[in-house]
Amino acid sequence: MFKFKYLTILSLYLLFTSIQAYAQPDNDLCSGALDISELIGNDMGVLNEVGPFTNVDATAEDGLSDDLIGNWFDSDPNGTQQSVDQTVWFHFTGDGGTYQLKTLSCNTSFSANDTQMALYHGACDDLTFVGANDELMGFWSGDWGWFYSFLNFKTEVGADYWLMIDGFNYNDGNTPDGAFCLSSIKLNPLTDHNTCTDALILDDFLSATEDNPSQAGPFDNTLLGSNIMPDTNADNIGIECWEDGPTEDGSVWFKFTGNGNSYTITPTFCGDDVFAYFWGFDAQMAIYTGDCGELVPVGCSEDVDTDNTMYWPEIGLDTQEGVTYYVRLDGFHWTSNGMEWSAQGAFCINAFAGNINGINNIQALDVNFFPNPCYGDITLTWEGGDDVADVVAFDQLGKKVGVFLNVTQGQKINLNVSAGMYILNIRSDNYTGSVTVDVLSE
């Protein structure tokens, strides 16, 4: 009798202390997801934030690893599948809008600032994968929160969505946990504006003064949010300064009418009150005049200041009154550790009064070459411009495969490449142009 009573008391004590030490959050499983509907339905460009939440002592939902391959970069100890470790869940109902969702610190601590998220729709017992993200920018320091996660997506009206947040598994017994908040911004999707002929009109865009820039946005240029994909038929004229090939990775287009004043055009993160995130802040841009199909490049920009990790493009120009200008914005095509992806996300586009960087109009070269196709030896000629130019060759993946300096008109060069299609960029001090070359095997 005494022994039984002792064991009963001991068992209750152990059970109680176990619950205290390993109390899972209420939203540990999908079935207990917390409602975050207040993040949905906000006005365009308004930042909403909820939290804090915690995943301390959370467990893992089973059967979700396969969809996360290529989206989350941790794996289980065997390296066979993505690692799902300490997940917590949230729920909201779609309203048809496009949003950017982020984890962030809100006077809280989450170890290593390293979250990852995955989004599903349907029901907890029948989840359909929408998308996932591991980190804002894994090449940068986590001390500044760049290992937090984000996702752009378009919702369906009335659909149930389930958001899973986890900590990155370092496979050393350390899975980050702690407290975090969630934020959302409603975005303007650019689904119908990824060609020149469908360029989005920026009304009153050139209303900037010396003290106040004008701003349009925030916009979305992602696959999940706007169905933006590379245009294999896109004309690559005017993007010779882009350093990723140049390749067409899903350009979005805008247009405005000049008023005779000088401006500097640049994409931005929108502002301190509305922080819209574009992956790596790494975009590239070109501006044109003329008509779609017969565009004339005015300016081309890749990075403002790479030494200080300022990867936004910036183009200054002196506008002509009544002239239509076309702005083409694209995300940089990244290749790292055997993986490749294109920068995308959310952004605003600003016009500042004054031609800050003083870029003169780029004058296009009419480039010709022979023979076409060729076997590697090629002769280049161009109309107008300087007699001497530099030639850079890129393959179809955007990899630089050859550089030929101080090439004169009519000079024969040997590309020394294998069979395939290549883009040749020709640039002198004041002129630029490009051609596509078909190299045959001998």
Backbone hydrogen bonds in HBPLUS format (Angstrom, degrees):
<---DONOR---> <-ACCEPTOR-->    atom                        ^
c    i                          cat <-CA-CA->   ^        H-A-AA   ^      H-
h    n   atom  resd res      DA  || num        DHA   H-A  angle D-A-AA Bond
n    s   type  num  typ     dist DA aas  dist angle  dist       angle   num
A0005-LYS N   A0001-MET O   2.98 MM   4  6.23 159.2  2.03 148.4 154.2     1
A0006-TYR N   A0002-PHE O   2.90 MM   4  6.15 158.1  1.95 152.3 158.4     2
A0007-LEU N   A0003-LYS O   3.01 MM   4  6.24 162.1  2.04 148.3 152.7     3
A0008-THR N   A0004-PHE O   2.93 MM   4  6.13 152.4  2.01 145.3 153.4     4
A0009-ILE N   A0005-LYS O   2.99 MM   4  6.23 164.1  2.01 152.5 155.7     5
A0010-LEU N   A0006-TYR O   2.90 MM   4  6.10 162.5  1.93 150.5 156.0     6
A0011-SER N   A0007-LEU O   2.81 MM   4  5.93 157.9  1.86 146.3 152.5     7
A0012-LEU N   A0008-THR O   2.99 MM   4  6.22 159.5  2.04 148.9 154.0     8
A0013-TYR N   A0009-ILE O   2.96 MM   4  6.18 154.3  2.02 147.0 154.4     9
A0014-LEU N   A0010-LEU O   2.89 MM   4  6.16 165.4  1.91 155.5 158.7    10
A0015-LEU N   A0011-SER O   2.90 MM   4  6.07 157.9  1.95 147.5 154.0    11
A0016-PHE N   A0012-LEU O   2.88 MM   4  6.03 158.1  1.93 145.5 151.6    12
A0017-THR N   A0013-TYR O   2.89 MM   4  6.15 169.4  1.90 157.0 159.3    13
A0018-SER N   A0014-LEU O   2.89 MM   4  5.95 147.6  2.00 140.9 150.4    14
A0019-ILE N   A0015-LEU O   3.00 MM   4  6.24 154.2  2.07 146.4 152.4    15
A0020-GLN N   A0016-PHE O   3.01 MM   4  6.32 155.5  2.07 147.5 154.5    16
A0021-ALA N   A0017-THR O   2.95 MM   4  6.12 153.9  2.02 145.5 151.9    17
A0022-TYR N   A0018-SER O   2.86 MM   4  5.87 148.3  1.96 148.0 156.5    18
A0028-ASP N   A0025-PRO O   3.06 MM   3  5.12 136.9  2.26 122.5 117.2    19
A0089-TRP N   A0027-ASN O   2.89 MM  62  5.34 148.5  1.99 145.4 155.8    20
A0032-GLY N   A0029-LEU O   2.96 MM   3  5.47 153.1  2.03 113.9 122.1    21
A0033-ALA N   A0030-CYS O   3.06 MM   3  5.12 159.0  2.10 120.3 117.5    22
A0034-LEU N   A0089-TRP O   3.14 MM  55  6.48 159.1  2.18 134.6 129.0    23
A0091-HIS N   A0034-LEU O   2.76 MM  57  5.87 151.5  1.84 149.9 149.7    24
A0036-ILE N   A0091-HIS O   2.88 MM  55  5.95 165.5  1.90 165.3 164.7    25
A0039-LEU N   A0036-ILE O   3.01 MM   3  5.89 168.9  2.02 125.7 129.2    26
A0040-ILE N   A0037-SER O   2.97 MM   3  5.45 162.7  2.00 116.6 122.3    27
A0046-VAL N   A0043-ASP O   3.11 MM   3  5.56 160.1  2.15 138.6 135.8    28
A0045-GLY N   A0186-LYS O   3.05 MM 141  5.58 165.9  2.07 142.2 146.4    29
A0048-ASN N   A0184-SER O   2.98 MM 136  5.33 167.3  1.99 156.9 161.2    30
A0184-SER N   A0048-ASN O   2.90 MM 136  5.33 148.7  2.00 142.8 150.0    31
A0050-VAL N   A0182-LEU O   2.84 MM 132  5.42 160.0  1.88 159.8 166.5    32
A0182-LEU N   A0050-VAL O   2.93 MM 132  5.42 166.0  1.95 157.4 161.9    33
A0053-PHE N   A0180-PHE O   2.74 MM 127  5.43 155.3  1.80 157.9 166.1    34
A0180-PHE N   A0053-PHE O   2.91 MM 127  5.43 146.1  2.03 141.0 150.9    35
A0055-ASN N   A0178-GLY O   3.22 MM 123  5.98 149.0  2.33 155.2 163.0    36
A0058-ALA N   A0055-ASN O   3.04 MM   3  5.17 157.3  2.09 128.6 125.4    37
A0087-THR N   A0059-THR O   2.83 MM  28  6.04 141.7  1.98 147.1 153.4    38
A0068-LEU N   A0065-SER O   2.96 MM   3  5.41 148.5  2.06 114.2 124.0    39
A0069-ILE N   A0066-ASP O   3.42 MM   3  5.84 171.8  2.43 113.2 115.6    40
A0071-ASN N   A0068-LEU O   2.92 MM   3  5.15 160.2  1.96 130.0 132.3    41
A0072-TRP N   A0068-LEU O   2.94 MM   4  5.59 166.3  1.96 160.0 158.5    42
A0076-ASP N   A0081-GLN O   2.88 MM   5  5.93 152.6  1.95 168.8 173.7    43
A0079-GLY N   A0076-ASP O   2.74 MM   3  5.18 157.1  1.79 119.4 127.6    44
A0088-VAL N   A0165-ILE O   2.98 MM  77  5.44 147.0  2.09 146.2 156.7    45
A0165-ILE N   A0088-VAL O   2.96 MM  77  5.44 165.4  1.98 158.9 163.8    46
A0090-PHE N   A0163-LEU O   2.87 MM  73  4.99 140.8  2.03 140.5 151.0    47
A0163-LEU N   A0090-PHE O   2.81 MM  73  4.99 160.7  1.85 139.2 145.9    48
A0092-PHE N   A0161-TYR O   3.14 MM  69  5.40 151.8  2.23 138.0 143.5    49
A0161-TYR N   A0092-PHE O   2.84 MM  69  5.40 162.4  1.87 175.2 175.0    50
A0094-GLY N   A0159-ALA O   2.84 MM  65  5.21 162.3  1.87 152.3 156.7    51
A0158-GLY N   A0094-GLY O   2.89 MM  64  5.27 153.6  1.96 141.1 133.0    52
A0155-THR N   A0097-GLY O   2.90 MM  58  5.61 172.4  1.90 156.7 158.0    53
A0187-LEU N   A0098-THR O   2.78 MM  89  5.46 173.0  1.78 150.9 153.1    54
A0099-TYR N   A0153-PHE O   2.90 MM  54  5.67 160.7  1.93 166.7 166.8    55
A0153-PHE N   A0099-TYR O   3.00 MM  54  5.67 153.3  2.07 155.0 163.2    56
A0100-GLN N   A0185-ILE O   2.92 MM  85  5.31 148.2  2.02 146.1 156.4    57
A0185-ILE N   A0100-GLN O   3.02 MM  85  5.31 139.7  2.19 138.5 150.5    58
A0101-LEU N   A0151-LEU O   2.87 MM  50  5.33 168.4  1.89 152.0 154.3    59
A0151-LEU N   A0101-LEU O   2.88 MM  50  5.33 142.7  2.02 150.0 159.2    60
A0102-LYS N   A0183-SER O   3.01 MM  81  5.33 156.6  2.07 144.0 148.9    61
A0183-SER N   A0102-LYS O   2.96 MM  81  5.33 155.8  2.02 150.2 156.3    62
A0103-THR N   A0149-SER O   3.03 MM  46  5.66 157.3  2.08 157.9 159.6    63
A0104-LEU N   A0181-CYS O   3.09 MM  77  5.38 146.0  2.21 141.0 142.4    64
A0181-CYS N   A0104-LEU O   2.90 MM  77  5.38 164.7  1.92 160.5 163.6    65
A0179-ALA N   A0109-SER O   2.89 MM  70  5.54 158.0  1.94 138.0 136.5    66
A0113-ASN N   A0110-PHE O   2.80 MM   3  5.19 157.2  1.85 139.8 141.5    67
A0111-SER N   A0177-ASP O   3.02 MM  66  5.69 159.1  2.06 152.3 145.6    68
A0168-PHE N   A0114-ASP O   3.27 MM  54  5.89 161.7  2.30 140.8 143.6    69
A0116-GLN N   A0166-ASP O   2.91 MM  50  5.34 141.0  2.06 148.0 148.4    70
A0166-ASP N   A0116-GLN O   2.90 MM  50  5.34 161.8  1.94 159.1 163.4    71
A0117-MET N   A0133-ASN O   2.95 MM  16  5.53 158.9  1.99 160.1 166.4    72
A0133-ASN N   A0117-MET O   2.98 MM  16  5.53 158.0  2.03 148.8 152.2    73
A0118-ALA N   A0164-MET O   2.93 MM  46  5.17 143.1  2.07 144.6 153.4    74
A0164-MET N   A0118-ALA O   2.82 MM  46  5.17 172.2  1.83 161.7 164.4    75
A0119-LEU N   A0131-GLY O   2.79 MM  12  5.42 166.0  1.81 172.1 173.3    76
A0130-VAL N   A0119-LEU O   2.81 MM  11  5.38 159.5  1.86 155.1 149.3    77
A0131-GLY N   A0119-LEU O   3.40 MM  12  5.42 155.0  2.47 132.1 136.0    78
A0120-TYR N   A0162-TRP O   2.88 MM  42  5.07 150.2  1.97 143.7 153.2    79
A0162-TRP N   A0120-TYR O   2.76 MM  42  5.07 162.1  1.79 141.3 145.3    80
A0121-HIS N   A0128-THR O   2.94 MM   7  5.30 152.2  2.02 143.6 151.5    81
A0128-THR N   A0121-HIS O   2.85 MM   7  5.30 154.0  1.91 161.3 168.0    82
A0122-GLY N   A0160-ASP O   3.17 MM  38  5.75 140.7  2.33 147.4 153.0    83
A0126-ASP N   A0123-ALA O   2.79 MM   3  4.98 159.4  1.83 113.4 119.7    84
A0136-LEU N   A0148-TYR O   2.50 MM  12  5.64 126.7  1.77 168.1 170.4    85
A0137-MET N   A0146-TRP O   2.92 MM   9  5.29 165.3  1.94 156.2 153.6    86
A0140-TRP N   A0137-MET O   3.11 MM   3  5.88 169.3  2.12 125.5 129.0    87
A0144-TRP N   A0141-SER O   3.44 MM   3  6.13 162.9  2.47 113.6 116.5    88
A0145-GLY N   A0142-GLY O   2.95 MM   3  5.01 163.5  1.98 111.1 113.2    89
A0148-TYR N   A0145-GLY O   3.18 MM   3  5.71 165.9  2.20 115.6 118.2    90
A0159-ALA N   A0156-GLU O   3.17 MM   3  5.50 168.7  2.18 126.6 129.2    91
A0170-TYR N   A0174-ASN O   3.30 MM   4  5.87 171.5  2.31 156.3 156.6    92
A0188-ASN N   A0218-PRO O   2.93 MM  30  6.14 160.2  1.97 141.7 148.4    93
A0220-ASP N   A0188-ASN O   3.03 MM  32  5.93 145.1  2.15 139.9 135.0    94
A0190-LEU N   A0220-ASP O   3.25 MM  30  5.99 138.5  2.44 150.7 155.5    95
A0193-HIS N   A0190-LEU O   2.98 MM   3  5.14 164.1  2.01 119.8 120.0    96
A0253-TRP N   A0193-HIS O   2.89 MM  60  5.72 163.9  1.91 161.8 162.9    97
A0198-ASP N   A0195-THR O   3.10 MM   3  5.34 142.7  2.24 103.5 114.3    98
A0199-ALA N   A0196-CYS O   3.10 MM   3  5.13 155.9  2.16 117.7 114.9    99
A0200-LEU N   A0253-TRP O   3.03 MM  53  6.26 165.7  2.06 130.6 126.0   100
A0255-LYS N   A0200-LEU O   2.90 MM  55  6.04 143.4  2.04 147.3 142.4   101
A0202-LEU N   A0255-LYS O   2.93 MM  53  6.05 165.6  1.95 171.3 170.4   102
A0209-THR N   A0212-ASN O   2.85 MM   3  5.10 161.0  1.88 148.1 150.5   103
A0214-SER N   A0351-ALA O   3.03 MM 137  5.28 156.0  2.09 151.9 153.0   104
A0351-ALA N   A0214-SER O   2.96 MM 137  5.28 154.6  2.03 143.6 148.3   105
A0216-ALA N   A0349-ILE O   2.97 MM 133  5.39 152.3  2.05 145.9 154.8   106
A0349-ILE N   A0216-ALA O   2.89 MM 133  5.39 158.9  1.93 154.0 160.8   107
A0219-PHE N   A0347-PHE O   2.69 MM 128  5.42 163.4  1.71 159.8 162.7   108
A0347-PHE N   A0219-PHE O   3.11 MM 128  5.42 146.9  2.23 137.0 146.2   109
A0221-ASN N   A0345-GLY O   3.31 MM 124  6.01 157.6  2.36 158.0 163.1   110
A0226-SER N   A0222-THR O   2.93 MM   4  5.47 151.0  2.02 129.1 137.2   111
A0228-ILE N   A0222-THR O   3.22 MM   6  5.53 177.3  2.22 118.9 119.6   112
A0227-ASN N   A0223-LEU O   2.86 MM   4  4.09 134.1  2.08 112.6 120.0   113
A0234-ALA N   A0231-ASP O   3.08 MM   3  5.31 166.9  2.09 115.6 117.2   114
A0242-TRP N   A0239-ILE O   3.05 MM   3  5.61 159.7  2.09 116.8 123.1   115
A0252-VAL N   A0329-LEU O   2.86 MM  77  5.38 156.3  1.91 152.8 160.1   116
A0329-LEU N   A0252-VAL O   2.92 MM  77  5.38 172.0  1.93 162.3 164.9   117
A0254-PHE N   A0327-VAL O   2.90 MM  73  4.99 150.0  1.99 142.5 150.7   118
A0327-VAL N   A0254-PHE O   2.77 MM  73  4.99 166.3  1.79 138.4 143.0   119
A0256-PHE N   A0325-TYR O   3.00 MM  69  5.43 148.8  2.10 144.7 154.5   120
A0325-TYR N   A0256-PHE O   2.79 MM  69  5.43 172.3  1.80 171.6 174.1   121
A0258-GLY N   A0323-VAL O   2.75 MM  65  5.24 170.8  1.76 157.4 158.2   122
A0322-GLY N   A0258-GLY O   2.90 MM  64  5.39 151.9  1.98 142.2 132.9   123
A0319-THR N   A0261-ASN O   2.97 MM  58  5.53 146.4  2.08 145.7 143.7   124
A0354-GLY N   A0262-SER O   2.77 MM  92  4.72 164.0  1.80 127.4 121.8   125
A0263-TYR N   A0317-LEU O   2.98 MM  54  5.72 162.9  2.01 167.1 170.9   126
A0317-LEU N   A0263-TYR O   2.91 MM  54  5.72 161.1  1.95 166.7 171.2   127
A0264-THR N   A0352-PHE O   2.86 MM  88  5.06 145.1  1.98 139.4 148.7   128
A0352-PHE N   A0264-THR O   2.88 MM  88  5.06 165.1  1.90 145.2 150.0   129
A0265-ILE N   A0315-ILE O   2.79 MM  50  5.33 162.9  1.82 157.0 154.0   130
A0315-ILE N   A0265-ILE O   3.02 MM  50  5.33 165.3  2.04 152.5 157.0   131
A0266-THR N   A0350-ASN O   3.11 MM  84  5.45 159.2  2.15 146.5 151.1   132
A0350-ASN N   A0266-THR O   2.79 MM  84  5.45 173.5  1.79 163.8 162.0   133
A0268-THR N   A0348-CYS O   2.84 MM  80  5.24 154.8  1.91 135.9 140.3   134
A0348-CYS N   A0268-THR O   3.04 MM  80  5.24 166.2  2.06 140.6 144.5   135
A0276-ALA N   A0269-PHE O   2.94 MM   7  4.93 173.9  1.94 147.3 146.0   136
A0346-ALA N   A0277-TYR O   2.84 MM  69  5.32 165.1  1.87 125.9 130.9   137
A0281-PHE N   A0278-PHE O   2.64 MM   3  5.00 162.7  1.67 138.1 140.8   138
A0279-TRP N   A0344-GLN O   2.92 MM  65  5.44 169.2  1.93 140.5 138.7   139
A0282-ASP N   A0279-TRP O   3.38 MM   3  6.53 172.7  2.38 128.1 127.1   140
A0332-PHE N   A0282-ASP O   3.07 MM  50  5.79 176.0  2.07 149.4 148.2   141
A0284-GLN N   A0330-ASP O   2.82 MM  46  5.36 149.0  1.92 157.3 162.1   142
A0330-ASP N   A0284-GLN O   2.92 MM  46  5.36 161.5  1.95 159.1 162.0   143
A0285-MET N   A0301-SER O   3.02 MM  16  5.40 169.7  2.03 156.3 159.5   144
A0301-SER N   A0285-MET O   2.95 MM  16  5.40 163.7  1.97 160.5 158.0   145
A0286-ALA N   A0328-ARG O   2.94 MM  42  5.18 146.2  2.06 142.4 151.8   146
A0328-ARG N   A0286-ALA O   2.80 MM  42  5.18 170.1  1.81 167.0 167.6   147
A0287-ILE N   A0299-GLY O   2.94 MM  12  5.25 159.2  1.98 148.8 150.5   148
A0298-VAL N   A0287-ILE O   2.71 MM  11  5.44 168.4  1.73 155.1 151.3   149
A0299-GLY N   A0287-ILE O   3.29 MM  12  5.25 157.0  2.35 133.9 135.6   150
A0288-TYR N   A0326-TYR O   2.86 MM  38  5.05 153.1  1.93 142.6 151.3   151
A0326-TYR N   A0288-TYR O   2.93 MM  38  5.05 160.3  1.97 135.1 141.5   152
A0289-THR N   A0296-VAL O   2.97 MM   7  5.26 151.4  2.05 142.5 150.8   153
A0296-VAL N   A0289-THR O   2.92 MM   7  5.26 165.6  1.94 141.1 143.1   154
A0294-GLU N   A0291-ASP O   2.72 MM   3  5.20 156.9  1.77 137.2 143.7   155
A0362-ILE N   A0298-VAL O   3.04 MM  64  5.22 153.8  2.12 116.9 125.1   156
A0304-VAL N   A0312-TRP O   2.87 MM   8  5.84 121.0  2.23 153.3 163.8   157
A0305-ASP N   A0310-MET O   3.04 MM   5  4.88 174.7  2.05 142.3 143.7   158
A0308-ASN N   A0305-ASP O   3.23 MM   3  5.68 145.2  2.36 107.7 116.3   159
A0310-MET N   A0305-ASP O   2.84 MM   5  4.88 164.3  1.86 146.2 143.6   160
A0309-THR N   A0306-THR O   3.04 MM   3  4.72 159.3  2.08 110.9 108.3   161
A0323-VAL N   A0320-GLN O   3.17 MM   3  5.62 166.9  2.18 131.6 133.7   162
A0343-ALA N   A0332-PHE O   2.90 MM  11  5.34 165.7  1.93 148.8 152.4   163
A0334-TRP N   A0341-TRP O   2.69 MM   7  5.33 153.0  1.76 168.0 169.3   164
A0341-TRP N   A0334-TRP O   3.02 MM   7  5.33 145.7  2.14 134.0 144.2   165
A0336-SER N   A0339-MET O   2.74 MM   3  5.32 162.4  1.77 158.5 164.7   166
A0339-MET N   A0336-SER O   2.85 MM   3  5.32 164.7  1.88 121.5 126.0   167
A0432-THR N   A0363-GLN O   3.07 MM  69  6.48 148.1  2.18 153.9 160.7   168
A0365-LEU N   A0432-THR O   2.80 MM  67  5.49 151.7  1.88 135.4 137.4   169
A0383-GLU N   A0366-ASP O   3.10 MM  17  5.36 150.8  2.19 132.8 140.4   170
A0368-ASN N   A0381-THR O   2.75 MM  13  5.21 173.1  1.75 155.8 155.9   171
A0381-THR N   A0368-ASN O   2.84 MM  13  5.21 166.1  1.86 150.4 149.7   172
A0370-PHE N   A0379-THR O   3.07 MM   9  5.49 144.6  2.20 142.7 153.6   173
A0379-THR N   A0370-PHE O   2.91 MM   9  5.49 157.9  1.96 156.2 163.4   174
A0374-CYS N   A0438-ASP O   3.04 MM  64  6.49 160.1  2.08 160.9 167.2   175
A0440-LEU N   A0374-CYS O   2.73 MM  66  6.00 170.5  1.74 167.3 169.2   176
A0415-LEU N   A0376-GLY O   2.81 MM  39  5.10 168.9  1.82 142.5 140.4   177
A0378-ILE N   A0413-ILE O   2.87 MM  35  5.56 160.9  1.91 161.4 167.8   178
A0413-ILE N   A0378-ILE O   2.88 MM  35  5.56 164.3  1.90 161.1 163.2   179
A0410-GLY N   A0380-LEU O   2.84 MM  30  5.57 166.7  1.85 164.9 165.4   180
A0409-GLN N   A0387-ASP O   3.10 MM  22  5.77 139.3  2.27 155.6 165.7   181
A0389-ALA N   A0407-VAL O   2.89 MM  18  5.31 159.2  1.93 144.9 151.0   182
A0407-VAL N   A0389-ALA O   2.73 MM  18  5.31 149.0  1.82 161.9 158.6   183
A0390-ASP N   A0427-ARG O   2.86 MM  37  5.37 169.5  1.87 151.4 148.0   184
A0427-ARG N   A0390-ASP O   2.93 MM  37  5.37 162.8  1.96 153.6 159.3   185
A0391-VAL N   A0404-PHE O   2.78 MM  13  4.99 169.2  1.79 150.6 154.4   186
A0404-PHE N   A0391-VAL O   2.72 MM  13  4.99 165.7  1.74 162.9 164.7   187
A0392-VAL N   A0425-ASN O   2.94 MM  33  5.16 155.0  2.00 143.9 152.2   188
A0425-ASN N   A0392-VAL O   2.82 MM  33  5.16 169.0  1.83 155.7 157.5   189
A0393-ALA N   A0402-GLY O   2.79 MM   9  4.94 168.5  1.80 146.3 149.9   190
A0401-VAL N   A0393-ALA O   2.85 MM   8  5.57 160.4  1.89 141.1 147.6   191
A0394-PHE N   A0423-ILE O   2.92 MM  29  5.25 152.1  2.00 148.2 157.3   192
A0423-ILE N   A0394-PHE O   2.95 MM  29  5.25 159.9  1.99 149.6 155.6   193
A0395-ASP N   A0399-LYS O   2.93 MM   4  5.47 156.3  1.99 147.7 152.9   194
A0398-GLY N   A0395-ASP O   3.00 MM   3  5.40 161.1  2.03 115.3 119.7   195
A0411-GLN N   A0408-THR O   3.01 MM   3  5.50 155.8  2.07 141.0 139.2   196
A0420-GLY N   A0439-VAL O   2.91 MM  19  5.24 152.4  1.98 135.3 142.4   197
A0439-VAL N   A0420-GLY O   2.84 MM  19  5.24 173.9  1.84 159.3 158.3   198
A0422-TYR N   A0437-VAL O   2.88 MM  15  5.19 155.6  1.94 149.3 157.2   199
A0437-VAL N   A0422-TYR O   2.71 MM  15  5.19 163.6  1.74 155.0 160.8   200
A0424-LEU N   A0435-VAL O   2.84 MM  11  5.40 169.2  1.85 165.9 169.4   201
A0435-VAL N   A0424-LEU O   3.07 MM  11  5.40 147.9  2.17 142.2 152.2   202
A0426-ILE N   A0433-GLY O   2.81 MM   7  5.22 177.7  1.81 154.6 155.2   203
A0433-GLY N   A0426-ILE O   2.87 MM   7  5.22 142.6  2.01 152.0 159.5   204
A0428-SER N   A0431-TYR O   2.92 MM   3  5.26 169.8  1.93 148.5 151.5   205
